[in-house]
Amino acid sequence: MFKKKITVADNERVLVFKANQLCEVLMPGEYKFKGFSQEPELKTYDIGKLYFAEENTVRWFKKYPILAEHIDHYYVEDSQTALLYLDDQLQGVVSPGCHLYLWRDAGDIRLDIIDISEQLQLDEAVLNAIRKVGANAGSKLLKSSRTQAITPVKEFLIPLEHAALLYVDGCYQRQLPPGRYGFWMFHKNVDVKTIDVRNKMLEVSGQEILSKDRVSLRINLNANVKVVDAELALLSTETVMTYVYNTLQLALREAVGVKTLDELLLDKLYVNETVKELVVEPLKAVGVELLSVGMKDIILPGDMKAILNQVVEAQKAAEANVIKRREETAATRSLNNTAKMMENNPTLLRLKELESLEKISEKIENLTVYGGLEGLMNGVVKIA
């Protein structure tokens, strides 16, 4: 005759099977089995693990009503998800279409149902709770056999001075201001496109452009732009700054191509004003404001630079020659006027002679004058 004694701990439950049929669920305590012709099958479960999971759990639950006295059954519909709490501590996220069988005596069990067909975005408190316990990991997802092990929540961080557009299954939904967001990923593909709305300095550099007189120029252009309508910018173009760059590039080529090199060098503001006039409206149409634009520099090829330097050198030499001739003409005219004045004024002539004599005397050491003042005036001197 079969005899056996077992002890069931407080955190355990034991299912007793006789002839492959569940006949009893043992609560904590000591038990003796006797009078059986064969040993009963005993299955011990740790209810601290919370979940009752067998290969045919659904069939077991329907076949053996006694299980309902110890195990609670929860079902989350396909349009729902849920947060499972045990003693107010989040245990995990439940996927849509999932059946849960939980030991009733494991603790205070709570299942918060969320309708994801109406509420795709998580509340901040729920998002923080999921992040705190790491419930967003695939291993924390309580799922049915039909559900893939996915990350249940997708998080996005929109930095300050940025704007973002929310897309669900490829369809635009709304604009998101800066902040942290979380969205349920069950049955949905959620994505966010972000754009910087601060002032941005854009450099259009090294553009090889032919002027009207077929001179190859390399021009650098700087532009200060700002996205003023993030929704329009992201919906209108795939990459906003690439569009702005290409628009500036084409405008620069158009502005330079109708002017000769001399005209461009003479009117340095022409490029700035023309490029601005050409791009303001196209950029406005995609939600971008042009704050300023300026040509940074013009770089000539080596041979053209040498030729231009020769031209400038020749021009400056010619200008210097003109100035020299002008000064010589002025000096001659002055001498002519002085001669006419001396011709009619002997005293002035004598003063001019004395002035010349003074200048000569400054360059010699000894000067001997014969015949007094009359000899001096007549130029009777001896120089030593």
MOWOSUL-V29949 format. One record per residue. N is the residue number from 1. RES is the residue in one small letter. PHI is phi as a letter, one per 40 degrees, with the letter a starting at -180 (999 if undefined). OMEGA is omega as a letter, one per 20 degrees, with the letter a starting at -180 (* if undefined). Layout:
n:res:phi:omega
N:RES:PHI:OMEGA
N:RES:PHI:OMEGA
This chain:
n:res:phi:omega
1:m:999:a
2:f:c:r
3:k:b:r
4:k:a:r
5:k:b:r
6:i:b:r
7:t:b:r
8:v:b:a
9:a:c:a
10:d:c:a
11:n:c:a
12:e:b:r
13:r:b:a
14:v:b:r
15:l:c:a
16:v:b:r
17:f:b:r
18:k:b:a
19:a:f:r
20:n:g:r
21:q:b:r
22:l:c:a
23:c:b:a
24:e:a:r
25:v:b:a
26:l:c:r
27:m:c:r
28:p:d:r
29:g:i:r
30:e:b:a
31:y:b:r
32:k:b:r
33:f:b:r
34:k:a:r
35:g:g:r
36:f:c:r
37:s:c:r
38:q:a:a
39:e:c:r
40:p:c:r
41:e:c:a
42:l:b:r
43:k:b:a
44:t:b:a
45:y:b:r
46:d:c:a
47:i:c:r
48:g:c:r
49:k:c:r
50:l:g:a
51:y:c:r
52:f:b:a
53:a:b:r
54:e:b:a
55:e:d:a
56:n:b:a
57:t:c:a
58:v:c:r
59:r:c:r
60:w:d:a
61:f:c:r
62:k:c:a
63:k:c:a
64:y:b:a
65:p:d:a
66:i:c:r
67:l:c:a
68:a:c:r
69:e:c:a
70:h:b:a
71:i:b:r
72:d:c:r
73:h:b:r
74:y:b:r
75:y:b:r
76:v:b:a
77:e:c:a
78:d:c:r
79:s:c:a
80:q:b:r
81:t:b:a
82:a:a:r
83:l:b:a
84:l:c:r
85:y:b:r
86:l:b:a
87:d:f:r
88:d:g:r
89:q:b:a
90:l:c:a
91:q:b:a
92:g:i:r
93:v:b:a
94:v:b:a
95:s:c:r
96:p:c:r
97:g:g:a
98:c:b:r
99:h:c:r
100:l:b:r
101:y:b:a
102:l:b:r
103:w:c:a
104:r:c:a
105:d:c:a
106:a:c:a
107:g:i:r
108:d:c:a
109:i:c:r
110:r:b:r
111:l:b:r
112:d:c:a
113:i:c:r
114:i:b:r
115:d:c:a
116:i:c:r
117:s:c:r
118:e:b:a
119:q:b:a
120:l:c:a
121:q:c:r
122:l:c:r
123:d:c:a
124:e:c:a
125:a:c:r
126:v:c:r
127:l:c:r
128:n:c:r
129:a:c:r
130:i:c:r
131:r:c:a
132:k:c:a
133:v:c:r
134:g:g:a
135:a:c:r
136:n:c:r
137:a:c:a
138:g:d:a
139:s:c:r
140:k:c:a
141:l:c:r
142:l:c:a
143:k:b:r
144:s:c:r
145:s:c:a
146:r:c:a
147:t:b:r
148:q:c:r
149:a:c:a
150:i:b:r
151:t:c:a
152:p:c:a
153:v:b:r
154:k:b:a
155:e:b:r
156:f:b:r
157:l:b:r
158:i:c:a
159:p:c:r
160:l:c:a
161:e:g:r
162:h:b:r
163:a:b:a
164:a:a:r
165:l:b:a
166:l:c:r
167:y:b:r
168:v:b:a
169:d:f:r
170:g:g:a
171:c:b:a
172:y:c:a
173:q:b:a
174:r:a:r
175:q:c:a
176:l:b:r
177:p:c:r
178:p:d:r
179:g:i:r
180:r:b:a
181:y:b:r
182:g:b:a
183:f:b:r
184:w:c:a
185:m:b:r
186:f:c:r
187:h:g:a
188:k:b:r
189:n:b:a
190:v:b:r
191:d:a:a
192:v:b:r
193:k:b:a
194:t:b:r
195:i:a:r
196:d:c:a
197:v:b:r
198:r:c:r
199:n:d:a
200:k:b:r
201:m:c:a
202:l:b:a
203:e:b:r
204:v:c:a
205:s:b:r
206:g:g:a
207:q:c:r
208:e:c:a
209:i:b:r
210:l:c:r
211:s:c:a
212:k:c:r
213:d:c:r
214:r:g:r
215:v:c:a
216:s:c:a
217:l:b:r
218:r:b:a
219:i:b:r
220:n:b:a
221:l:b:r
222:n:b:r
223:a:b:r
224:n:b:a
225:v:b:a
226:k:a:r
227:v:c:a
228:v:b:r
229:d:b:a
230:a:c:a
231:e:c:r
232:l:c:a
233:a:c:a
234:l:c:r
235:l:c:a
236:s:c:a
237:t:b:r
238:e:c:r
239:t:b:a
240:v:c:a
241:m:c:r
242:t:c:r
243:y:c:a
244:v:c:a
245:y:c:a
246:n:c:r
247:t:c:r
248:l:c:a
249:q:c:a
250:l:c:r
251:a:c:r
252:l:c:r
253:r:c:r
254:e:c:a
255:a:c:a
256:v:c:a
257:g:c:a
258:v:b:a
259:k:b:r
260:t:c:r
261:l:c:r
262:d:c:a
263:e:c:r
264:l:c:r
265:l:c:a
266:l:c:a
267:d:b:a
268:k:c:r
269:l:c:a
270:y:d:a
271:v:c:a
272:n:d:a
273:e:c:a
274:t:c:r
275:v:c:r
276:k:c:a
277:e:c:a
278:l:c:a
279:v:b:a
280:v:d:a
281:e:c:r
282:p:d:r
283:l:c:r
284:k:c:a
285:a:c:r
286:v:b:r
287:g:g:a
288:v:b:r
289:e:b:r
290:l:c:a
291:l:c:r
292:s:a:r
293:v:a:a
294:g:a:r
295:m:c:a
296:k:c:r
297:d:a:r
298:i:b:a
299:i:b:r
300:l:c:r
301:p:c:a
302:g:d:a
303:d:c:r
304:m:c:r
305:k:c:r
306:a:c:r
307:i:c:a
308:l:c:r
309:n:c:r
310:q:c:r
311:v:c:a
312:v:c:r
313:e:c:r
314:a:c:r
315:q:c:a
316:k:c:r
317:a:c:r
318:a:c:r
319:e:c:r
320:a:c:r
321:n:c:r
322:v:c:a
323:i:c:r
324:k:c:r
325:r:c:r
326:r:c:r
327:e:c:r
328:e:c:r
329:t:c:r
330:a:c:a
331:a:c:r
332:t:c:r
333:r:c:r
334:s:c:r
335:l:c:r
336:n:c:r
337:n:c:r
338:t:c:a
339:a:c:r
340:k:c:a
341:m:c:a
342:m:c:a
343:e:c:a
344:n:b:a
345:n:a:a
346:p:c:a
347:t:c:r
348:l:c:r
349:l:c:r
350:r:c:r
351:l:c:r
352:k:c:r
353:e:c:r
354:l:c:r
355:e:c:r
356:s:c:r
357:l:c:r
358:e:c:r
359:k:c:r
360:i:c:a
361:s:c:a
362:e:c:a
363:k:b:a
364:i:b:a
365:e:c:a
366:n:b:a
367:l:b:r
368:t:b:a
369:v:b:r
370:y:b:r
371:g:g:r
372:g:g:a
373:l:c:a
374:e:c:r
375:g:c:r
376:l:c:a
377:m:c:a
378:n:c:r
379:g:g:r
380:v:c:a
381:v:b:r
382:k:b:a
383:i:b:r
384:a:b:*
